[in-house]
Amino acid sequence: MSVTASQVNELRKKTGAGMMDCKKALTETNGDMEEAIDLLRKKGQKVAAKRGDRDASEGLVIAKVDDNGTKGVLVCLNCETDFVAKNKDFGDFANKLAEIAITGGASSIDELKTQSYDGNGLSVADKITEQTGVIGEKIDISACQVIEAANVVAYNHPGNQIATIVGFSKDASEAGRQVAMQVAAMAPISVDENSVPKEIIDKELEIGKELAIQEGKPAELAEKIAHGRLNKFYKESTLLNQAFVRDNKKSVKQFLQETDGDLTVTDFKRVSLSI
């Protein structure tokens, strides 16, 4: 049977596949739209199986906040090449996944993949497989992180290679955006010294003590030196203790207190494709 241009266009809108692929699928299924969609998905499964061991290190990181400003998500969608990552359709897909994570309540990669993509039985995982066939590259989600707080601020660095979400104790306004940019630029490991994992503290103390001993310091003095180096580590690696990038004469904590004495950071997430 002959396939009409309107049928091809409808299938293309539903799947994102190329015009020729849509026409071929409709021809093979005698114009049956649902069978044509299934055929394109099977093609995606074959491509996904062939490219499963490929390195998908390119992509986009998307940060979004819900309408109430109390929940934020970070989603990273990966592909194989920078060319695909810069494609508008890929960007739209990444943004759609972030929206689904917000509205569907997903807080992990597995949860996001089980969410409905279109409300018609197609899951996010199914859509990823479908798009793998459409694009011809390995596509996968490598991050889905969530924060809930009195106020959450999102920051997407130009190019969408780095994005952050930061939770605050109250409405942070413009100060919140400045801190979210700080997280993107300085990559802190935790909010403050009290939230640094014990294993990291122990490792830093061990390294500091060993360095002091190598410098010829006695063991009893090496212990004190190690704690001094740990304090320096806190100033460099914990958000509230870091020097504020816009005014390094004050810490991020001081910047927030000058903005509002009750304003502080409760949590943050940062995802980067390169760092």
N, C-alpha and C positions, 0 to 999 in steps of 0.2 A: 504494500500500500504506500501511497505517497504521504510524506510527512510535511505538515504545514509549518510555515515560519513562526506562527503564533504558538504552536506546540513546542517547537525548539526553544523559543524565548521563555516559555513558561517553565520548562525543565531547567533551563539555565538559571533562572531566578531562584528555583528551589534548591539547586545543588551547587551553583557556582562553577560548573564544568564549562569547558569551551564549547563553542557553537558546533564544531564538527563532531566532538564527542557526544553531544546531546542528540544531534541528528542521527548518528550511527546507532546510539542506544535505542532511540525511538523506532528506527527502521528494523532493528533486530527483534524488537518486542511488538511489532505491528501497531505502533502508536499507543501502546498501553503505558500510561504515565507512571503508575506505581511499579510496574515491572522494569521500566527504564531506570527509575531511581535505584531499584535493587541491583540492577546490572552495573550501574556506576559505582555503587558501594562495594560490590564484589571486586571491581577493578581496583578500588582503593585498598581492599584487603590484600590483594596480590602485590600491589606496590609496597604496602607496609611490610609484608613478609620479606620481600626482596631487600628492603632498605633498613631492616630492623637493627643492623649492626653499624649503620652510618652514624657519624658524629653530628648531632644537631646542636651546634653551639651558637648559632645566630638566633635572632628572634626579637621579641619585644617584651618589655616589662610594663605592665599597666597598673596604676594605683587609682582606686576610686573610693569615694565616700558616699554613704546613703543620704537620702534627702534630709534626714534628721541631724546629720553630722555627728552621729554617735557610733558609727560602725564603718570601718575601712577595710578594703581588701587589696592585696597585691597578687597579681597573677602574671606568671611568665610563660609565654608561649614560644616554643623553640622551633626552628627550621634549620636547614642545612646551609643556606647561602644568604648573604647580605642582600642579594637581588630580590629574593622572595620576601625577606623581612621588610623591605621598603615598599612592597606592593600594597596598594590601598585595600584590596580585598583581604589580605592577610591582617592588616591593621584593624579593619572592621571586625574580623573574626576574633582577634585578641580582645578588643573592647567588649564584644558581645559576651565572651567568656567571663570577663570581670563583672559585667552586669548580672550574669546568671549567678555568680558566686555571691554577690550582694543580696539579690532577691531570693535565692534558693537556700541561703544559710550554709553554704559549703565552707568548711574551714580546713580542708585538706585536699590534696590532689585527687585521692580516691573518691572523696565525697563529691567533688566537682564533676568528675567524669560520669558519675551516676545520675547527675541532674538532667532533667528534660531540656533538650535544646530548643524544641519548637512547639511543645505542647501536644504533639501528635505521635508520641511514642518513640521519637528519635532522641537518643541520649547524647550527651556531650562526647562520650567515647565514640559513638557511632559517627558523629559529625567529624571528628578528628580523622577517623579512618577514611571517610568519604573525601575530605579535603586532601588527604595524602594522595589519593588517586587523581584528584583534580590538578594538584600542583606538581606531583611527581617527585616530591621530596618527603623525607621523614619529618613528621610534625608531632610534637608532644608537649605536654604541660610539665614544667619542671618546678613550679612553685605555685602554691595557693596558701596565702597567709592572711590571718584576720586579726583585727584589734577592735575591741569595744571599750569605749570610755565616755566620760561626760562630754568630751569634744574630740573628734579625730580629724586630723588635717592630712591631706595627701599631697605629695609633690612628685610630678613626672619631669625628670630632667629632659631637656630637648634631645630628641632622637630616641627616647624611650629605651635606653640601654641601662638606666638606673632609675629606680623609683622608691619612694619611702612612704610609710604611713606612721603617724605619731599620735599617741593618745595623751590627752591633757586632763588635768583635774577640773577644768572649767573652760569656758569659751576663751580661745587663745587668739582669735582674730589674726592680724598680720604677724604678730609675734610667733604664732604657730607655724606660719609658712617659713619664717626665717629659721626656725629650729628644724623643720623638715628638710630644708636645704642644707643645713649643717650636717644632718645625718647622712645625706647623700654625699657630701663632700668629704667628710672626715671619718666615716665608717666606724663609729664607736661600737664596742662589743656589748655594752649594757647601759642601763640608765644611770647608775651610780655605783660606788664601791660596794654597796650592800647587795647588789644584784649580780655581781660577778660570780660565776660558778666556782665552787671550792677547788675543783681540779685545776682551773686556770691560775688561781691564787697560789696554790701549792707549787705549780710549775714555775711561776715567776719568782717565787722565793728561792726555789732550788737553783734556778739559773743565776739569780742575783748573788747568792751565797758562793756558788762555784766561781763566778767571775771575780769576786772579791778575794777568794783564796788564791786564784791564779795570779792576782795582782800582788800577792805576798802578804795579805792581811791575815792576822791571827783569827782562828775559828770563832772566838767569842765576839770579835769586832765584825767579822763577816756577816754574822746574823743581823746586827743592827744596820749594816750597810744594805743588806738585802731588803729589809723593811723600808729603808729610805728609797730604794729603787722601785719598790712596789708602789709607794705613794706617787712617784713620778709616772708610773704606769697608769695609775688611776686618772691622773690629770690628762694624760694623752689619749686614753682609750675608753673612758666612761663619759657619756654625753653631758651630764650636768656639770662635770668637773673640767671638761675641755674648754680651752680658750675659745671664746665666741669669734667666729670667722670675720664678722663685720667690725669687731672691736676687740682685739686680742688682749686688751688690758683688763678685761672682765671675763668671768666664766659664763657659760650658758645659764647656770643657776642664777648668777647675779643679774644677768640680762632679764630673765623671766621675773625675778623678784622686783626689779625696777619697773617692769611693766605692770605687774599686779602681785602683791605680796603673797597671795594664796595660789598663784599659778605655778604648776610644776608638771613635769612629764611623768606619766604613769607607765608607759610602754612604747616601744617603737619596733618597726620591722623595716628592713632594707634588703632589696634584691638587686643584684647587678649581674649583667652578662659578662663583664670583663674583669671585675675586681672581687 
